[in-house]
Amino acid sequence: MNKFLADHNIPHTFGTINPPDEIKPFVNRPGGEGISLFFNNLISLIYIIAAVVFVFMLLWGAFEWLTSGGDKEKVASAQRRITNAIIGIVLFGVAFAIIRVIGTFTGFKFFG
């Protein structure tokens, strides 16, 4: 079998496989750096989406409150919406702190 391999240039016959340009930053890193970069980008994206949703919910609650016309049910609904948005962003802040602590113990460099 070794003579067969010596007689034929296998890499030349089959070529090489190169990763697409989009995933090269994840592949060409030693150890767990590629995984760390992936999770960093994923968590950053989730936080950006959470911030946009937070602003949208605040504006929606404020608009509901302004257009309630004094109706107590509509005012209460708007207050609940704003309160839930604030609670949600506080939970994301706590999750941020937890992720930073986990990153310190595992060696992953989230957010930076």
C-alpha positions as CSV (number, residue, x, y, z in Angstrom):
1,M,0.0,0.0,0.0
2,N,2.9,2.4,0.7
3,K,4.2,1.9,-2.8
4,F,0.8,2.9,-4.1
5,L,0.9,6.1,-2.1
6,A,4.4,6.8,-3.1
7,D,3.6,6.4,-6.8
8,H,0.5,8.6,-6.7
9,N,0.4,12.2,-5.6
10,I,-2.8,12.0,-3.5
11,P,-3.0,15.7,-2.4
12,H,-2.5,16.8,-6.1
13,T,-5.2,14.3,-7.2
14,F,-7.9,15.4,-4.8
15,G,-6.8,19.0,-4.1
16,T,-7.2,20.8,-0.9
17,I,-10.3,22.1,1.0
18,N,-10.3,25.7,2.0
19,P,-12.9,27.1,4.3
20,P,-15.1,29.9,2.9
21,D,-14.0,33.5,3.7
22,E,-16.9,34.0,6.1
23,I,-15.7,31.3,8.6
24,K,-12.0,31.8,8.2
25,P,-11.8,34.0,11.4
26,F,-13.3,31.0,13.3
27,V,-11.2,28.3,11.7
28,N,-7.7,29.9,11.7
29,R,-7.4,30.3,15.5
30,P,-5.7,28.0,17.9
31,G,-7.6,26.1,20.6
32,G,-10.9,27.4,21.7
33,E,-10.4,30.9,20.4
34,G,-12.7,30.2,17.4
35,I,-15.4,29.0,19.7
36,S,-14.9,32.0,22.0
37,L,-15.2,34.4,19.0
38,F,-18.4,32.7,17.8
39,F,-20.0,32.9,21.3
40,N,-18.8,36.4,21.7
41,N,-20.5,37.4,18.4
42,L,-23.7,35.5,19.2
43,I,-24.1,37.0,22.7
44,S,-23.3,40.5,21.3
45,L,-26.0,40.0,18.7
46,I,-28.5,38.9,21.3
47,Y,-27.7,42.0,23.4
48,I,-28.2,44.3,20.5
49,I,-31.5,42.7,19.7
50,A,-32.5,43.0,23.4
51,A,-31.6,46.7,23.4
52,V,-33.7,47.4,20.3
53,V,-36.7,45.5,21.8
54,F,-36.3,47.4,25.0
55,V,-36.5,50.8,23.3
56,F,-39.4,49.6,21.1
57,M,-41.3,48.4,24.2
58,L,-40.7,51.6,26.1
59,L,-41.9,53.7,23.1
60,W,-44.9,51.4,22.7
61,G,-45.8,51.7,26.4
62,A,-45.4,55.5,26.2
63,F,-47.5,55.7,23.1
64,E,-50.2,53.6,24.8
65,W,-50.1,55.8,27.9
66,L,-50.4,59.0,25.8
67,T,-53.3,57.7,23.8
68,S,-55.2,56.1,26.7
69,G,-57.5,59.1,27.0
70,G,-57.7,58.6,30.8
71,D,-59.0,55.0,30.5
72,K,-57.6,53.2,33.6
73,E,-57.3,49.9,31.9
74,K,-55.2,51.3,29.1
75,V,-53.0,53.2,31.5
76,A,-52.5,50.1,33.6
77,S,-51.6,48.1,30.4
78,A,-49.1,50.8,29.4
79,Q,-47.5,50.8,32.8
80,R,-47.2,47.0,32.8
81,R,-45.6,47.1,29.4
82,I,-43.0,49.7,30.5
83,T,-42.4,47.8,33.8
84,N,-41.9,44.5,31.9
85,A,-39.4,46.2,29.6
86,I,-37.4,47.6,32.5
87,I,-37.5,44.2,34.3
88,G,-36.3,42.5,31.0
89,I,-33.4,44.9,30.5
90,V,-32.4,44.4,34.2
91,L,-32.4,40.6,33.7
92,F,-30.1,41.1,30.7
93,G,-27.8,43.2,32.8
94,V,-27.7,40.4,35.4
95,A,-27.1,37.8,32.6
96,F,-24.2,40.0,31.4
97,A,-22.6,39.9,34.8
98,I,-23.0,36.1,35.0
99,I,-21.5,35.7,31.5
100,R,-18.5,37.8,32.5
101,V,-18.0,35.7,35.6
102,I,-18.3,32.4,33.6
103,G,-15.8,33.9,31.0
104,T,-13.3,34.6,33.8
105,F,-13.5,31.0,35.0
106,T,-13.5,29.3,31.6
107,G,-11.0,31.6,29.9
108,F,-13.4,32.6,27.1
109,K,-13.2,36.3,26.4
110,F,-16.8,37.5,26.0
111,F,-17.4,41.1,25.0
112,G,-13.9,42.0,24.2
